[in-house]
């Protein structure tokens, strides 16, 4: 006979049991959340890093400031916006250190790695070299015909115009005359003055050549933009103030246009020359 079992009462549904504690929990006021701990404030700005010393320019330019040749290169490196260091070589060109670099004892002189002897002098050669190296076509055009005109103007200036200018102005500037010049000889004062007067009179012809041939109907020898030949010519014309030379109207306008076009690159180094001429005139007066 099968054994019978008595059924036990069923347990309360789980849902009902779970509801009680949930309701109690809901009835209790919620505890406020603990405020978050603030992170330590970081410094607003890091201490500024120490500035690295500026790199020394690769190009060093040694100059004597009251000089036509030096003025040309001083204007050029500024107008071309080249990085350079300028050293005043006044009174030092016959020193052992200077002669070791430059036996010709001439300024302007540049020093730069890559030059066969480390140095280069002669203003026109310096401007040609730097233009070629840095691709400064607007100062020294690559087109053979245009470049030939710039070269011709510079060579005509240093071969013909500048010797007249040196004879005419060096006595007033207090510069020594070149060997072989009357001014450097034992000639009497009357002979020296006659040579200076003749050189002054001779300036008119090459000036006219620049006006009619090299500049002609253009603003500058280089056309719309000054070339290295223009910089060399304008620098040369500055020195005629030493003898109160009556520059033609076109030449005055030309120098003014150069200064306007190149701005401070021209005005600042030209100021050294103008100041020296003014000082020299005051000494004579």
C-alpha positions as CSV (number, residue, x, y, z in Angstrom):
1,X,0.0,0.0,0.0
2,X,1.4,3.2,-1.0
3,X,2.5,5.5,1.7
4,X,0.8,8.9,1.6
5,X,2.5,12.2,2.5
6,X,0.9,15.3,3.8
7,X,1.5,18.3,1.7
8,X,3.3,21.2,3.4
9,X,2.1,24.7,3.0
10,X,3.7,26.6,0.0
11,X,6.3,29.3,0.8
12,X,5.3,33.0,0.3
13,X,5.9,34.2,-3.2
14,X,9.4,35.7,-3.7
15,X,8.1,38.8,-5.2
16,X,6.2,39.7,-2.1
17,X,9.2,39.0,0.1
18,X,11.4,41.2,-2.0
19,X,8.9,44.0,-2.0
20,X,9.2,44.6,1.7
21,X,12.8,45.4,2.0
22,X,12.6,47.5,-1.1
23,X,9.8,49.6,0.3
24,X,11.7,50.1,3.6
25,X,14.7,51.2,1.7
26,X,12.7,53.6,-0.3
27,X,11.1,55.1,2.8
28,X,14.4,55.9,4.4
29,X,15.9,59.2,3.4
30,X,18.7,58.9,0.9
31,X,22.1,59.7,2.3
32,X,24.0,62.5,0.5
33,X,26.8,61.3,-1.6
34,X,30.2,62.1,-0.1
35,X,31.8,65.0,-1.9
36,X,34.5,64.0,-4.3
37,X,38.0,64.8,-3.1
38,X,39.4,67.7,-5.2
39,X,42.5,66.8,-7.1
40,X,45.5,69.0,-6.2
41,X,45.6,72.0,-8.5
42,X,48.3,71.9,-11.0
43,X,50.5,74.9,-11.7
44,X,48.8,77.1,-14.3
45,X,51.9,77.4,-16.4
46,X,55.1,75.5,-16.5
47,X,58.2,77.6,-15.8
48,X,59.5,79.1,-19.1
49,X,62.3,77.1,-20.7
50,X,65.6,78.9,-20.8
51,X,66.0,80.7,-24.2
52,X,68.7,79.1,-26.3
53,X,71.4,81.6,-27.3
54,X,70.9,82.9,-30.8
55,X,73.0,81.1,-33.4
56,X,75.8,83.2,-34.7
57,X,75.3,84.0,-38.4
58,X,77.6,82.2,-40.8
59,X,78.4,85.4,-42.7
60,X,80.7,88.0,-41.1
61,X,81.1,91.4,-42.8
62,X,84.1,93.5,-41.9
63,X,83.6,97.2,-42.9
64,X,84.9,100.7,-42.6
65,X,81.7,102.7,-42.4
66,X,82.6,106.0,-44.1
67,X,83.5,104.3,-47.5
68,X,81.8,104.1,-50.9
69,X,82.8,100.4,-51.4
70,X,81.7,99.4,-47.9
71,X,78.4,101.3,-48.2
72,X,77.4,99.3,-51.2
73,X,77.7,95.9,-49.5
74,X,76.2,97.2,-46.2
75,X,73.1,98.3,-48.1
76,X,73.0,95.0,-50.1
77,X,73.1,92.6,-47.2
78,X,70.3,94.5,-45.5
79,X,68.2,94.8,-48.6
80,X,68.6,91.1,-49.4
81,X,67.7,90.3,-45.7
82,X,70.7,88.1,-45.2
83,X,71.8,86.9,-41.8
84,X,75.2,88.5,-41.1
85,X,77.4,89.9,-38.3
86,X,79.0,93.2,-39.0
87,X,82.4,94.0,-37.6
88,X,84.0,97.5,-37.7
89,X,87.5,97.1,-39.0
90,X,88.5,100.8,-38.7
91,X,92.2,100.9,-37.7
92,X,92.6,97.1,-37.9
93,X,93.2,96.4,-41.6
94,X,97.0,96.4,-41.1
95,X,96.9,94.2,-38.1
96,X,98.5,90.8,-38.2
97,X,95.2,89.0,-37.7
98,X,93.5,90.9,-40.5
99,X,96.4,90.5,-42.9
100,X,96.4,86.8,-42.2
101,X,92.9,86.7,-43.7
102,X,93.2,89.4,-46.2
103,X,96.7,90.3,-47.5
104,X,95.2,93.1,-49.6
105,X,94.0,94.8,-46.4
106,X,90.8,95.9,-48.1
107,X,87.3,96.3,-47.0
108,X,84.5,95.3,-47.3
109,X,85.5,91.8,-46.6
110,X,83.2,88.8,-45.9
111,X,84.2,85.6,-44.1
112,X,82.1,82.5,-44.7
113,X,82.6,78.7,-44.8
114,X,82.8,77.4,-48.4
115,X,84.9,80.2,-49.8
116,X,88.1,78.8,-51.2
117,X,90.2,81.0,-48.8
118,X,87.5,81.6,-46.3
119,X,87.3,85.3,-47.2
120,X,86.4,87.6,-50.1
121,X,86.8,91.3,-50.7
122,X,85.9,93.7,-53.5
123,X,82.3,95.0,-53.2
124,X,81.0,94.0,-56.6
125,X,82.5,90.4,-56.3
126,X,80.8,90.1,-52.8
127,X,77.4,91.2,-54.1
128,X,77.7,88.9,-57.1
129,X,78.7,85.9,-55.0
130,X,75.9,86.4,-52.4
131,X,73.4,86.9,-55.2
132,X,74.4,83.7,-56.9
133,X,74.5,81.7,-53.7
134,X,71.1,82.8,-52.4
135,X,69.4,83.0,-55.8
136,X,68.7,86.7,-55.6
137,X,67.7,87.2,-59.2
138,X,65.9,90.5,-58.5
139,X,69.3,92.0,-57.6
140,X,71.4,90.1,-60.1
141,X,69.3,88.6,-63.0
142,X,70.2,85.2,-64.4
143,X,69.2,86.0,-68.0
144,X,72.6,86.5,-69.8
145,X,71.7,89.8,-71.6
146,X,70.3,91.4,-68.4
147,X,73.1,90.2,-66.3
148,X,75.6,91.5,-68.8
149,X,74.2,95.0,-68.5
150,X,74.5,94.9,-64.7
151,X,78.1,93.7,-65.0
152,X,78.9,96.3,-67.6
153,X,77.5,99.1,-65.4
154,X,79.5,98.0,-62.4
155,X,82.8,97.5,-64.3
156,X,82.3,100.9,-66.0
157,X,81.7,102.5,-62.6
158,X,84.8,101.0,-60.9
159,X,87.0,101.4,-64.0
160,X,86.1,104.9,-65.1
161,X,83.7,106.8,-62.8
162,X,85.2,105.8,-59.5
163,X,88.8,106.8,-60.2
164,X,87.5,110.3,-61.1
165,X,85.5,110.4,-57.9
166,X,88.4,109.3,-55.8
167,X,90.6,112.0,-57.2
168,X,87.9,114.6,-56.7
169,X,86.6,113.7,-53.2
170,X,89.4,111.9,-51.3
171,X,91.3,115.1,-50.3
172,X,88.0,116.6,-48.9
173,X,87.2,113.3,-47.1
174,X,90.7,113.0,-45.6
175,X,91.3,109.6,-47.3
176,X,94.8,108.8,-48.6
177,X,95.2,108.9,-52.4
178,X,96.2,105.8,-54.3
179,X,99.8,105.4,-55.2
180,X,100.6,107.1,-58.6
181,X,97.9,109.8,-58.1
182,X,99.1,113.4,-58.1
183,X,97.6,113.7,-54.6
184,X,100.0,111.1,-53.3
185,X,103.1,112.5,-55.0
186,X,105.5,115.3,-54.1
187,X,103.8,117.7,-56.5
188,X,103.1,121.1,-55.2
189,X,99.6,122.1,-53.9
190,X,98.7,124.0,-57.1
191,X,99.3,120.8,-59.1
192,X,97.2,118.7,-56.7
193,X,94.4,121.2,-56.8
194,X,94.5,121.3,-60.6
195,X,94.3,117.4,-60.7
196,X,91.3,117.5,-58.3
197,X,89.6,120.1,-60.4
198,X,90.1,118.2,-63.6
199,X,88.7,115.0,-62.1
200,X,85.7,116.9,-60.8
201,X,85.0,118.2,-64.3
202,X,85.4,114.7,-65.8
203,X,82.6,113.3,-63.6
204,X,79.9,114.7,-65.9
205,X,80.6,112.4,-68.8
206,X,80.2,109.0,-67.1
207,X,77.2,110.3,-65.2
208,X,75.5,111.1,-68.5
209,X,76.4,107.6,-69.8
210,X,74.6,106.1,-66.8
211,X,71.6,108.2,-67.5
212,X,71.3,107.7,-71.3
213,X,72.6,104.1,-71.6
214,X,72.4,102.1,-68.4
215,X,69.2,103.6,-67.0
216,X,67.6,105.1,-70.1
217,X,63.8,105.0,-69.8
218,X,63.7,102.6,-66.7
219,X,63.6,103.6,-63.0
220,X,66.8,101.7,-62.3
221,X,69.6,99.9,-64.1
222,X,67.9,96.7,-63.1
223,X,64.6,97.8,-64.4
224,X,61.7,98.1,-62.0
225,X,63.8,96.8,-59.1
226,X,67.3,98.0,-58.1
227,X,70.2,95.7,-59.1
228,X,73.5,95.4,-57.4
229,X,74.8,97.9,-60.0
230,X,72.2,100.4,-58.8
231,X,73.3,99.9,-55.2
232,X,76.9,100.5,-56.2
233,X,76.1,103.6,-58.2
234,X,73.8,105.1,-55.5
235,X,76.5,104.6,-52.9
236,X,79.1,106.3,-55.1
237,X,76.8,109.3,-55.7
238,X,76.5,109.8,-51.9
239,X,80.1,110.8,-51.8
240,X,79.8,113.7,-54.2
241,X,78.3,115.6,-51.3
242,X,81.8,115.9,-49.8
243,X,82.7,118.5,-52.5
244,X,79.2,119.9,-52.9
245,X,79.0,118.6,-56.4
246,X,76.0,119.8,-58.3
247,X,74.3,116.5,-59.1
248,X,72.0,116.6,-62.1
249,X,68.3,116.6,-61.3
250,X,67.9,113.1,-62.6
251,X,70.7,111.8,-60.3
252,X,69.1,113.4,-57.2
253,X,65.7,111.8,-58.1
254,X,67.5,108.5,-58.7
255,X,69.1,108.4,-55.3
256,X,65.8,109.4,-53.7
257,X,64.0,106.6,-55.5
258,X,66.7,104.1,-54.4
259,X,66.2,105.1,-50.8
260,X,62.4,105.0,-51.0
261,X,62.6,101.5,-52.6
262,X,65.0,100.0,-50.2
263,X,63.9,101.8,-47.1
264,X,65.9,101.4,-43.9
265,X,68.3,99.0,-45.7
266,X,69.6,102.0,-47.5
267,X,68.9,104.9,-45.1
268,X,70.7,103.5,-42.0
269,X,74.1,102.7,-43.5
270,X,73.9,105.8,-45.7
271,X,73.4,107.8,-42.5
272,X,76.9,106.8,-41.4
273,X,78.4,108.2,-44.6
274,X,76.3,111.3,-44.5
275,X,77.2,111.9,-40.9
276,X,80.9,111.5,-41.6
277,X,80.7,113.9,-44.5
278,X,78.9,116.5,-42.4
279,X,81.4,116.1,-39.6
280,X,84.4,116.4,-42.0
281,X,82.9,119.6,-43.5
282,X,82.4,121.1,-40.0
283,X,86.1,120.4,-39.2
284,X,87.2,122.2,-42.4
285,X,84.9,125.1,-41.7
